[in-house]
Each structure stands twice: as structure tokens, then as C-alpha cells.
Amino acid sequence: MTTLLDRVRRYGDLHADNAGIAATPIRGLGTVRATAPSGLVHAISQPLVCLVLQGAKQVIMGAQSFDFAAGDSLLITADVPTVSQVTRASAAEPYLSLVLILDPVLISDLMVEMKAAPLADCAAVRVEPTDAEVADAADRLMRLLDRPASVPVLQAQLLREMHYWLLAGRHGAAIRRLGLPEGPARRIARAVAKLRADFAEPLPVGELAALAGMSPSSFHQHFKAVTSLSPLQFQKQLRLIEARRLMTAEAAAPAEAAFAVGYESVSQFTREYGRLFGLPPARDARALRRWAAA
């Protein structure tokens, strides 16, 4: 009998890129594989759920550390900075996971139908055992990929079902924060989307506050409460993470990467890069390329 693990393994083997990530034709759904323990990966994650099917991983957010393995689900309910590392993986038994970007509009609709109380657990990152109903819905989503013609017809109802079981299960209380249309998480998310799209441009604080429907002072307060960063820190991390990708994946020189992501001073870029990643840009990029080639 083919299991969810088998389906994710097969899809990842066929479609994973150099980073081990394989997007699927299903909206927001992808797989991750790693054949060896990884280095530290810095990211500002979108709200998502990650079902680990094989191997183990660690995610750090601020002072909190989360270790999880096969049978666990990681939930992230805000755009927060994380540092992650695959801790158990091999060629024979790779790390394998299924990741779904959560849909706040779908969550809002389901909360109304479920008459779910609009109370939310404020923890932005948490780990719980994967509910059987969530795993079953995920398996049926992956089965659609074997019949591509079925994806546009059936994906919406199966995504809805998976979100339903997530809301009804162990992660439900935390996910509700995403379903409040005028809650801080959703309002800040509008500003975050603008920052993600235009991170290389000057920071328009007034425009971001207006997008969130807040005064500048209230916006700063709520932005940091939701993301753990100020808007300026958030933009800076987006820039540095993208610069790191340009240097490692596209072999860009440090100065070229700095200007591409919006820095006007290479020396400032070098200082801030070293503070985030622990090494100067050129040395860090060489180390990452050596690790990827090993």
C-alpha cells in the first residue's frame, strides 16, 4: 500500500531543486527533502504547517528552540524570523516533509461555519503530533498529483478539508489567530506582503501603516508583537536572506548582491551580513557552496 511518505518521497525525488524543495501544482503545497544534516538556514517564514514524515529538524525562533521528527507537525502562524536545521537525514533515509502555506481567507470562512470561538493561542511557532485526519487529507492531496487533470477540479475542496481538520485538531486554537479578518495578525500581514514584494525599495512606514489601517505608532507596536521584529529589522533580514541566496545560488559577488537588494553601502551590508550570519559575505557564500557540493 502506498503511503503519504512514499508519495512525498517519490515526488521529491522527481522534482526537488538544489535546495531540496519541490513545489506542486496544488496551491501552497510543496515537499522538502534532505539527504544529509544541513547547515543553518535563516528565513522569515510565512504562516504554514509542516508535516514531518521522515528524519528530524530543529527550528529556532528567538530564544525558543523546537525539535521535531517523523509524526510531528510544525505550525507557524505569523511572518516570523526562524533559523532551521535538518538534524537527522541520510541518503538511505532522507529527511522528508510536506509543507502547506495556510490560507487566512479559507480559515475565516471555516471559523464562521464551525462557530469557532475567536480566541487564539498567541504562540507563533509550535510543534504537536500530526492529527490522523490531517495526514489523511494530505495523502489525498498528494494522490491528486498522479492524475494532473484532477488538480484544478478537486484541489479546492481537499485544501478546504485539510484546513478544517487543522482547525479541528491540536493546532486549532493557534490557527484561529489567522482567521480574524480585522485582527492584528491579518492587518499586519497586509503590510508584510508589501514589504516582501518591495523589500529592495526605501521603507514606506506611512504607507505600510495605512495598509494595516493603523497609526504609525500603533503599527510599529503591533508589527513587532506579530513578527518579533521592527519593520526596519524585518526589511533588513529580507534583504540579507535574498543577498545570501544570490551569492550562493547565482554566484553573485558581495557588492553585486548588496546593490541588488537595496543597499547603498557595501561596508554597511558587510557589517549587517556578518551580524546575522556570523561570517563576512564572501566567506559565508564559499562555505555554503562547499557544503552544497559535498
C-alpha positions in Angstrom: 0.0 0.0 0.0 1.4 3.4 -1.0 1.6 5.8 2.0 1.9 9.5 2.3 5.7 9.0 3.0 6.0 7.1 -0.3 4.2 9.7 -2.3 6.3 12.6 -0.8 9.5 10.6 -1.4 8.6 9.9 -5.0 7.6 13.5 -5.7 10.7 14.9 -4.1 13.0 12.5 -6.0 11.5 13.7 -9.3 11.0 17.4 -8.7 13.2 18.7 -5.9 15.5 21.6 -6.7 19.1 22.0 -5.4 17.8 23.1 -2.1 15.6 20.0 -1.8 12.3 22.0 -2.3 9.6 20.8 -4.8 6.6 23.0 -5.4 3.4 21.2 -6.5 0.6 22.4 -8.8 -1.6 22.5 -5.7 -1.9 26.0 -4.3 0.5 26.4 -1.4 1.6 22.8 -1.2 5.2 21.6 -1.5 7.7 19.0 -0.3 11.1 19.2 1.3 13.9 16.6 1.2 17.4 16.5 2.5 19.9 13.6 2.2 22.2 14.8 4.9 22.0 17.1 8.0 22.0 20.7 6.9 23.7 23.9 7.9 21.7 26.7 9.5 19.0 28.2 7.2 17.7 31.7 8.0 14.2 32.6 6.8 11.2 34.8 7.5 8.6 32.1 7.3 5.0 32.6 6.1 2.2 31.1 8.1 2.4 27.4 7.4 2.1 23.8 8.6 4.9 21.3 8.1 4.2 17.6 8.4 7.4 15.7 9.0 7.3 12.2 7.5 10.9 11.1 8.0 14.1 12.4 9.7 14.2 15.3 12.2 14.7 19.0 12.2 15.2 21.9 14.6 13.7 25.4 14.3 14.8 28.3 16.5 12.8 31.5 16.9 14.3 34.0 19.2 15.2 32.2 22.5 12.9 29.3 21.8 14.1 26.0 20.2 11.7 23.4 18.7 12.9 19.9 17.9 10.5 17.7 15.8 10.6 14.4 13.9 8.6 12.0 11.9 5.0 12.1 13.1 5.1 15.7 14.2 3.7 18.9 12.7 5.3 22.3 13.0 2.9 25.2 12.9 4.0 28.8 12.2 1.1 31.4 12.4 3.0 34.6 11.6 5.7 36.0 9.4 8.5 35.4 11.9 12.3 35.1 11.6 13.5 31.5 12.1 16.7 29.6 11.9 16.3 25.9 10.9 18.5 22.9 10.6 17.8 19.4 9.4 19.3 17.3 12.2 18.7 13.7 11.0 18.9 12.7 7.4 20.9 10.3 5.1 20.9 9.1 1.5 19.2 5.9 2.7 16.6 7.7 4.9 16.3 11.3 3.8 14.5 14.0 5.7 11.1 14.3 4.1 8.3 16.7 4.9 5.1 18.2 3.4 4.5 21.9 3.7 1.3 23.8 3.3 1.1 27.6 3.2 -2.0 28.4 5.3 -4.9 30.4 3.7 -6.3 33.0 6.1 -9.4 33.6 4.0 -10.3 29.9 4.0 -9.6 29.8 7.7 -12.0 32.8 8.3 -14.8 31.1 6.3 -14.4 27.8 8.1 -14.4 29.6 11.5 -17.8 31.0 10.7 -19.2 27.7 9.6 -17.6 25.9 12.6 -18.8 28.6 15.0 -15.3 28.6 16.4 -14.6 31.0 19.2 -12.4 33.8 18.1 -9.8 33.1 20.8 -6.3 32.5 19.8 -3.2 31.0 21.3 -0.5 33.7 20.8 2.4 31.3 20.2 3.6 32.0 16.7 5.6 28.7 16.5 4.6 25.3 18.0 5.0 21.6 17.5 2.4 18.9 18.0 1.9 15.3 16.9 0.2 15.2 13.5 -3.5 14.5 13.7 -4.6 11.4 11.7 -7.3 13.3 9.9 -4.7 16.0 8.7 -2.4 13.3 7.5 -5.3 11.6 5.6 -6.3 14.8 3.9 -2.7 15.5 3.0 -2.4 12.0 1.5 -5.4 12.6 -0.7 -4.0 15.9 -1.9 -0.7 14.2 -2.9 -2.7 11.5 -4.7 -4.1 14.2 -7.0 -0.7 14.7 -8.4 -0.8 11.3 -10.0 -3.8 12.5 -12.0 -2.9 16.1 -13.1 -6.3 16.6 -14.7 -7.9 16.2 -11.3 -6.0 19.0 -9.6 -8.0 22.1 -10.9 -11.2 20.3 -10.2 -10.6 18.8 -6.7 -7.8 20.8 -5.1 -10.1 23.5 -3.6 -12.3 21.0 -1.7 -9.4 19.0 -0.4 -7.5 22.1 0.7 -10.6 23.2 2.5 -10.8 19.8 4.2 -7.2 19.9 5.3 -7.7 23.4 6.8 -10.8 22.1 8.5 -9.0 19.3 10.2 -6.2 21.6 11.2 -8.7 23.9 12.8 -10.5 21.0 14.5 -7.3 19.4 15.7 -4.4 20.1 18.1 -3.3 23.2 16.3 -6.8 24.7 16.0 -6.6 27.3 18.8 -3.3 28.8 17.4 -4.6 28.8 13.8 -7.6 30.9 14.7 -5.5 34.0 15.0 -5.2 33.9 11.2 -8.9 33.8 10.8 -9.8 37.1 12.4 -10.3 39.5 9.4 -9.5 42.6 11.4 -7.2 41.0 14.0 -3.6 42.3 14.3 -2.2 39.2 12.5 -4.3 39.8 9.4 -3.8 43.5 9.3 0.0 43.3 9.8 0.0 40.6 7.1 -1.1 43.2 4.5 1.9 45.3 5.3 4.2 42.2 5.3 3.0 41.3 1.8 4.1 44.8 0.6 7.4 44.5 2.3 8.1 41.1 0.8 7.2 42.4 -2.7 9.3 45.6 -2.4 12.0 44.8 0.1 14.7 46.4 -2.0 12.9 49.8 -2.1 13.0 52.5 0.6 10.8 51.7 3.6 7.5 53.5 3.3 6.4 53.3 7.0 3.4 55.6 6.5 2.2 53.5 3.5 2.7 50.3 5.5 0.7 51.7 8.4 -2.1 52.8 6.1 -2.2 49.3 4.6 -2.6 47.9 8.1 -5.2 50.5 9.0 -3.2 51.8 11.9 -1.4 54.9 13.1 2.4 54.8 12.6 2.9 54.3 16.4 0.3 51.6 16.7 1.7 49.9 13.5 5.2 49.7 15.0 3.8 48.2 18.2 1.6 45.6 16.5 4.2 44.8 13.8 6.8 43.9 16.5 4.2 41.9 18.5 3.3 39.8 15.5 6.7 39.3 13.8 9.1 39.9 16.7 10.9 42.5 14.6 10.5 46.1 13.8 9.6 47.0 10.2 13.2 48.1 9.5 14.6 44.9 11.0 12.2 42.8 9.0 13.2 44.6 5.8 16.8 44.2 6.6 16.5 40.4 7.2 14.6 40.0 3.9 17.4 41.9 2.1 20.2 39.9 3.7 18.5 36.5 3.1 18.0 37.3 -0.5 21.6 38.6 -0.9 22.8 35.3 0.6 20.7 33.4 -2.0 22.1 35.5 -4.8 25.7 34.8 -3.7 25.2 31.0 -3.3 22.7 30.1 -6.0 23.7 32.6 -8.6 27.3 33.2 -7.7 26.8 37.0 -7.4 29.7 39.0 -5.9 29.0 40.5 -2.5 28.9 44.1 -3.9 26.6 43.0 -6.7 24.3 41.2 -4.2 24.3 44.2 -1.8 23.2 46.7 -4.5 20.6 44.2 -5.9 18.8 44.0 -2.6 18.8 47.8 -2.0 21.9 48.6 0.0 23.8 51.8 -1.0 26.9 51.0 1.1 28.8 47.7 0.7 30.5 48.3 4.1 27.1 48.6 5.8 26.0 45.5 4.0 29.1 43.6 5.1 28.6 44.6 8.8 25.0 43.7 8.9 25.5 40.4 7.0 28.2 39.3 9.5 26.0 40.1 12.4 23.1 37.9 11.0 25.1 35.0 9.5 28.3 35.0 11.6 30.7 35.4 8.7 31.6 38.0 6.1 29.6 37.6 2.9 32.3 36.2 0.7 33.5 33.6 3.3 29.9 32.6 4.1 29.0 32.1 0.4 32.1 30.0 -0.2 31.3 27.8 2.9 27.7 27.3 1.8 28.8 26.4 -1.8 31.3 23.9 -0.4 28.6 22.4 1.9 26.2 22.1 -1.0 28.8 20.4 -3.2 29.8 17.9 -0.5 
